[in-house]
Amino acid sequence: MSTRLKTTVVTLSACLVALLLMGALLAKSAPDARAAANDQNLSKAYKQIAVYTDVLSRIKSEYVEEPDMKSVTLGAINGLLEAIDPFASYLNAEQYKEYLKNKDAEKGGVGLVLSKKFGYVGVVDAIPNSPADKAGFSTGDMIESIRGIATRDMPLAYASLLLQGKPGTTVEVSVLSVRHPDPKQFTLTRAVIEHPKVTHKMMPDQIGYIQAESLFPGASAEIAAAVKDLEKQGAKKLLLDLRHCASATPDEGVAVANLFENKGLITYLQGQKYPRKDFDADPAKAITSLPVVVMTNRGTAGGAEIAAAAMLDSKRADVVGERTYGDASVRQAITMDDGGAIILSVAKYYSPNGTAIQDNGVTPNVQVNEIEPAVGPDEQDQPEAAPATAKPGDDAILKKAIDVALHGVQEAKAQDWSPEREPVRPQMPPNVIKK
């Protein structure tokens, strides 16, 4: 056994001894039940760390060549974080200094909302009309490299920093997508990202349509104005389109739900060391009693999920479309002794029925799969080609939402507007699976 490995094992053993001693001291002053629970938790922790040290020893002694233990440790840390939180990051001391220096700086970007997936940096969605959106990035894509740096085991926060820069400058990005399994190179020009405004229009049969592709501060006020205008035009039913609404803050999600709900729990926030905080509807902020149908897809995330979950659980609205992405938490940077930090979810938002939104997303009570646009041979060979779009009238989710608004859930399900029964979900590209 090498000196480095011996040191690692000794250090871990010392930590275990300290934990056991601390547990023994706590047990003396705690009730028997609590002491037993502490002993059980410590026993579980000991077994897990023992497994880790055994694996580390086997890698060191049995692997085909001398492993880079720094890389092994980094991979273990990132794997641990991704297993519990796809939005977590571990930053070393140098990366964390850069993060603190630039996180609040007003810079250009490419408009991507990111998470970790299969060890890579994955795309939650691209902000509409952003450089990434115009290049065809979509939910489920995975970024293989940024500026020539592989994203495998790259901290999520650091990936975001690499994509930022002065507006007008470019950044090279290699992408693995569902439509293009082979890596494709893109040169994206950074820009000041502007979140799309809320739009609305009247549709046939006195249906008012509201589209919110972002829920950043001020969006709830725009939705309120849209509702009032549609009511003046004679709307009797409302469609709230939250598809591709990935850039959505929790506070705006709560505010949007409150526009339609005049009582009850909208959501609550809770963590291991974060006391439960309830967000109840304020009757004074509710502006309409019209029936509502909410539309979602796999690019719906954050505050938009909070609004959809609240209205679904309270039966204030039917939700039509695809299961949402799953991203609703409070994340904090926790500094480490070496100057680095982990950015971790310390509390999660829950639906009124007690479902953790980040873990489960929001499953519509009327599920419909979006029609994926077909990709022709020319597009497959040209990474710069504009993304294909579905033909007008092929919006299966919108059709179903209109049907639900006019006829109710049961009749709409019976008619089944969706032409595709099989779910369309992002799959792991073959070349990544092999890794």
ZAMARGU-4260 file (C-alpha; in steps of 0.2 Angstrom, whole numbers, plus 5000, padded with zeros to 4 digits):
<rodrens>
0) 5000/5000/5000 | 5007/5017/4995 | 5011/5031/5007 | 4997/5042/5000 | 4984/5028/5002
5) 4990/5024/5019 | 4988/5043/5024 | 4970/5043/5016 | 4965/5027/5026 | 4972/5034/5042
10) 4964/5051/5040 | 4947/5043/5037 | 4949/5031/5052 | 4953/5046/5063 | 4937/5054/5057
15) 4927/5039/5061 | 4935/5038/5078 | 4930/5056/5081 | 4913/5053/5076 | 4911/5038/5087
20) 4917/5047/5102 | 4906/5062/5098 | 4891/5049/5097 | 4896/5041/5113 | 4896/5058/5122
25) 4879/5063/5115 | 4872/5046/5120 | 4876/5049/5138 | 4866/5065/5139 | 4851/5060/5127
30) 4836/5049/5130 | 4838/5031/5126 | 4828/5032/5110 | 4839/5046/5104 | 4855/5037/5109
35) 4850/5022/5099 | 4846/5032/5084 | 4863/5041/5085 | 4872/5024/5086 | 4862/5017/5071
40) 4866/5032/5060 | 4885/5031/5065 | 4885/5013/5061 | 4878/5016/5044 | 4890/5030/5041
45) 4904/5018/5046 | 4899/5005/5034 | 4898/5017/5020 | 4915/5024/5023 | 4922/5007/5025
50) 4915/5003/5007 | 4923/5018/5000 | 4940/5015/5008 | 4939/4997/5001 | 4935/5003/4984
55) 4949/5016/4985 | 4961/5002/4990 | 4956/4991/4976 | 4958/5004/4963 | 4975/5008/4969
60) 4981/4990/4969 | 4972/4982/4955 | 4969/4995/4942 | 4978/4992/4925 | 4989/5007/4928
65) 4994/5019/4942 | 4978/5030/4944 | 4978/5049/4946 | 4971/5049/4964 | 4966/5067/4963
70) 4955/5064/4948 | 4948/5048/4957 | 4943/5059/4972 | 4936/5073/4961 | 4925/5060/4952
75) 4919/5053/4968 | 4914/5070/4975 | 4905/5075/4959 | 4896/5058/4958 | 4891/5059/4976
80) 4884/5077/4973 | 4875/5072/4957 | 4867/5057/4965 | 4858/5068/4977 | 4856/5084/4968
85) 4858/5087/4949 | 4860/5106/4953 | 4875/5104/4965 | 4893/5109/4962 | 4910/5107/4970
90) 4922/5121/4967 | 4940/5120/4972 | 4948/5135/4980 | 4953/5144/4964 | 4936/5140/4956
95) 4927/5147/4971 | 4936/5163/4971 | 4932/5165/4952 | 4914/5161/4956 | 4912/5174/4970
100) 4921/5187/4959 | 4909/5184/4944 | 4893/5177/4950 | 4884/5194/4952 | 4893/5203/4937
105) 4882/5208/4923 | 4889/5199/4908 | 4884/5192/4892 | 4878/5174/4891 | 4871/5161/4879
110) 4854/5158/4888 | 4856/5140/4894 | 4848/5134/4910 | 4859/5119/4916 | 4859/5104/4927
115) 4870/5088/4929 | 4866/5073/4919 | 4876/5056/4918 | 4891/5066/4924 | 4890/5079/4910
120) 4882/5096/4910 | 4864/5094/4904 | 4852/5107/4897 | 4836/5110/4906 | 4831/5122/4892
125) 4836/5137/4882 | 4829/5154/4886 | 4818/5158/4871 | 4826/5170/4858 | 4843/5168/4866
130) 4859/5163/4856 | 4857/5145/4863 | 4839/5144/4858 | 4842/5151/4840 | 4856/5138/4838
135) 4843/5124/4842 | 4848/5119/4860 | 4834/5110/4869 | 4829/5100/4885 | 4839/5084/4886
140) 4855/5090/4876 | 4871/5087/4885 | 4886/5099/4883 | 4902/5088/4880 | 4914/5103/4881
145) 4915/5122/4884 | 4930/5131/4876 | 4938/5115/4873 | 4937/5109/4891 | 4927/5093/4894
150) 4912/5094/4905 | 4914/5077/4912 | 4914/5080/4931 | 4914/5099/4928 | 4906/5108/4942
155) 4889/5115/4936 | 4893/5133/4943 | 4910/5133/4934 | 4901/5128/4918 | 4890/5143/4919
160) 4905/5154/4922 | 4914/5148/4906 | 4898/5152/4896 | 4898/5170/4902 | 4908/5184/4895
165) 4908/5201/4887 | 4893/5203/4875 | 4898/5200/4857 | 4912/5188/4861 | 4910/5170/4856
170) 4912/5153/4865 | 4914/5136/4857 | 4903/5122/4863 | 4902/5104/4859 | 4885/5096/4861
175) 4877/5079/4861 | 4859/5079/4857 | 4844/5067/4855 | 4843/5072/4837 | 4861/5072/4834
180) 4870/5058/4844 | 4887/5063/4837 | 4895/5078/4845 | 4892/5094/4836 | 4902/5110/4837
185) 4894/5127/4839 | 4901/5144/4840 | 4889/5154/4851 | 4890/5173/4852 | 4887/5179/4869
190) 4873/5192/4872 | 4864/5201/4886 | 4850/5189/4889 | 4833/5197/4889 | 4819/5186/4897
195) 4803/5186/4885 | 4788/5196/4890 | 4771/5188/4893 | 4760/5188/4878 | 4741/5185/4876
200) 4728/5184/4863 | 4709/5179/4862 | 4705/5162/4853 | 4689/5155/4847 | 4675/5150/4859
205) 4679/5164/4871 | 4696/5156/4877 | 4710/5168/4882 | 4727/5162/4879 | 4742/5168/4890
210) 4760/5162/4886 | 4774/5165/4899 | 4791/5158/4894 | 4799/5166/4909 | 4794/5170/4926
215) 4807/5182/4931 | 4802/5197/4943 | 4788/5206/4936 | 4780/5192/4926 | 4766/5189/4938
220) 4761/5207/4935 | 4761/5205/4916 | 4750/5189/4918 | 4738/5199/4929 | 4737/5213/4916
225) 4734/5199/4902 | 4720/5191/4912 | 4711/5208/4915 | 4713/5212/4896 | 4706/5195/4891
230) 4691/5196/4903 | 4687/5213/4895 | 4687/5205/4878 | 4675/5192/4884 | 4686/5177/4889
235) 4676/5164/4898 | 4690/5151/4900 | 4709/5154/4901 | 4724/5144/4895 | 4741/5147/4904
240) 4755/5141/4893 | 4771/5138/4904 | 4780/5127/4892 | 4799/5130/4890 | 4797/5141/4906
245) 4814/5136/4914 | 4820/5153/4919 | 4807/5155/4933 | 4810/5161/4951 | 4801/5153/4965
250) 4793/5170/4971 | 4786/5173/4954 | 4779/5156/4954 | 4770/5158/4970 | 4764/5175/4964
255) 4757/5168/4948 | 4747/5154/4958 | 4740/5167/4969 | 4732/5177/4955 | 4721/5162/4952
260) 4719/5155/4970 | 4711/5165/4984 | 4714/5153/4998 | 4724/5138/5004 | 4742/5133/5003
265) 4752/5137/4988 | 4768/5128/4992 | 4780/5126/5007 | 4799/5126/5009 | 4808/5114/5020
270) 4825/5106/5023 | 4835/5096/5035 | 4841/5112/5044 | 4828/5124/5036 | 4812/5126/5046
275) 4796/5123/5036 | 4790/5139/5028 | 4772/5140/5021 | 4766/5151/5007 | 4748/5153/5008
280) 4736/5162/4995 | 4732/5180/4999 | 4714/5183/4995 | 4717/5201/4991 | 4729/5196/4977
285) 4718/5184/4968 | 4711/5192/4952 | 4700/5180/4943 | 4688/5165/4945 | 4688/5159/4927
290) 4692/5141/4924 | 4710/5138/4920 | 4720/5125/4910 | 4739/5125/4913 | 4751/5118/4899
295) 4768/5111/4904 | 4782/5101/4895 | 4799/5094/4901 | 4806/5111/4899 | 4795/5119/4913
300) 4805/5121/4928 | 4808/5131/4944 | 4794/5144/4949 | 4783/5138/4934 | 4783/5121/4942
305) 4778/5128/4959 | 4763/5137/4951 | 4757/5122/4941 | 4759/5110/4956 | 4749/5122/4967
310) 4735/5124/4955 | 4734/5106/4951 | 4734/5100/4969 | 4721/5113/4974 | 4710/5108/4959
315) 4710/5126/4953 | 4716/5121/4936 | 4719/5106/4925 | 4737/5103/4919 | 4740/5097/4902
320) 4756/5091/4894 | 4772/5083/4899 | 4780/5080/4916 | 4790/5095/4921 | 4809/5095/4923
325) 4810/5095/4942 | 4820/5111/4949 | 4813/5120/4964 | 4825/5122/4979 | 4835/5135/4989
330) 4854/5133/4985 | 4868/5139/4996 | 4887/5139/4994 | 4895/5130/5009 | 4913/5134/5011
335) 4926/5121/5015 | 4942/5121/5025 | 4953/5121/5010 | 4945/5137/5003 | 4933/5128/4991
340) 4915/5126/4992 | 4900/5115/4988 | 4884/5123/4981 | 4870/5113/4987 | 4851/5112/4989
345) 4847/5116/5008 | 4828/5116/5006 | 4816/5111/4993 | 4799/5117/4988 | 4784/5105/4990
350) 4767/5104/4982 | 4752/5107/4994 | 4750/5088/4994 | 4768/5086/5001 | 4777/5081/4985
355) 4795/5087/4983 | 4795/5096/4966 | 4813/5095/4963 | 4813/5076/4965 | 4797/5072/4956
360) 4793/5087/4944 | 4774/5090/4941 | 4764/5076/4932 | 4749/5083/4923 | 4732/5075/4926
365) 4730/5075/4907 | 4747/5069/4899 | 4751/5073/4881 | 4768/5071/4873 | 4775/5085/4862
370) 4777/5080/4844 | 4796/5080/4840 | 4800/5089/4824 | 4807/5077/4810 | 4825/5080/4805
375) 4830/5078/4787 | 4847/5072/4781 | 4853/5089/4776 | 4850/5095/4794 | 4859/5080/4801
380) 4875/5084/4791 | 4874/5103/4795 | 4877/5108/4813 | 4873/5126/4809 | 4856/5122/4801
385) 4841/5130/4810 | 4831/5118/4821 | 4816/5110/4812 | 4799/5115/4818 | 4783/5106/4819
390) 4770/5111/4806 | 4756/5124/4811 | 4742/5115/4819 | 4753/5100/4825 | 4753/5107/4843
395) 4746/5092/4852 | 4747/5099/4869 | 4738/5115/4864 | 4724/5105/4855 | 4722/5095/4871
400) 4721/5110/4882 | 4708/5118/4871 | 4698/5102/4872 | 4699/5101/4891 | 4694/5119/4892
405) 4679/5116/4882 | 4673/5099/4886 | 4681/5094/4903 | 4695/5081/4907 | 4685/5065/4904
410) 4678/5069/4887 | 4695/5076/4882 | 4704/5060/4887 | 4691/5049/4878 | 4694/5059/4862
415) 4713/5058/4864 | 4720/5072/4852 | 4738/5066/4854 | 4744/5057/4838 | 4759/5050/4847
420) 4755/5038/4861 | 4773/5033/4865 | 4782/5046/4877 | 4796/5056/4869 | 4810/5057/4882
425) 4828/5062/4880 | 4838/5047/4879 | 4857/5044/4883 | 4867/5046/4866 | 4875/5029/4862
430) 4893/5036/4863 | 4890/5042/4881 | 4883/5026/4887 | 4899/5017/4881 | 4909/5029/4893
</rodrens>
